[in-house]
Amino acid sequence: MRSNVLLALSHRNEKDLPASVFAEFIHNQTQQQKVASLKAFPHTYEALKSAIQQQDYSSWPGHVWAHNLPPSAGPQELALWQVFRYALTDLHQKLDVPHSNSTTNERTEWIRRVIPFLEAVHCNTTLLRIVWCEYPAWGSQAALLSERNYQAKRPKMWVGMGLDPGSNSELMIMEASSNSRTKENATHSIDDSAKIIELCTNALKLELLKHKEAAYTTVNKKCVLGFHFIVDRITLTMTTLEDRRWKVVQLRSAEIPMRWRERSKVLQVCELVAAAYSTLLEQQELMERICEEESGAIEVPEEERARQVLKKLSITACEP
């Protein structure tokens, strides 16, 4: 995997990366510290700060739902605030429930505290259709077919997959690892991280091959998001193509609050969700451009088409 994947994650050494990739990683960390994605939706940001400042546990859901954004917020911000309203209401009832370190299922806290944020995106936006419970990664299998002479293995299963509502393209790969706040199963977490990288790169390869008639400069802006929950922390990554190598860069990372007194941590969780939301909005606009180029509505010179460039790059699918 090392030979064809650039990894810019929190544990990676600067010496292992090209300067531009490491700079992108540092930029993302700085943007997270500034909660830049949330501040792009200023009314929502202020509403979240107001909710966090509430001291009374019992009145929190009422406060969240009583806070209406002004009409000037626009449909995209109104939809995002609706996402957070539902997610925070669900989270509220669990912030006073003692966390058990004895749970034997690695997905307990994933189901309790993370899925509500993702399900709210599924129900309140047109960006993702999310499927749960050991979903097969068919996109990765399709990307590998041509390299295995159609002898593909059984598809790997995932706890969740975010699909494009129209085309069923794989936009977000989700996985949960480790079950205890006191002792992480490091080997299992690393294995799951490698699987997410494999699936994201292969899903992206399939997308590139599907849109070969569009301009390479347009198609090369396509990305696939990775969403990994380990113990009590979510990491959001973005996979893109950098020349002949896949590039996996951490966008955001956030710790899920487990107690009412930890509710301020929800701001970073919402920053992560807002970063994913903004990325998906950009990808939705990008697909409109790709469709126009493929249909001929926007003219693309033959030498600039993705199939001409990808032929020279000879990109390969990623396997651990």
Helices and strands as residue ranges (DSSP letters): E 5-8, G 14-16, H 19-33, H 36-39, H 42-52, H 60-66, G 71-73, H 75-92, H 108-109, I 110-114, H 115-124, E 129-136, H 138-145, E 157-163, E 170-177, H 186-210, H 216-219, E 224-230, E 233-242, E 245-255, G 260-265, H 266-295, G 302-304, H 306-313
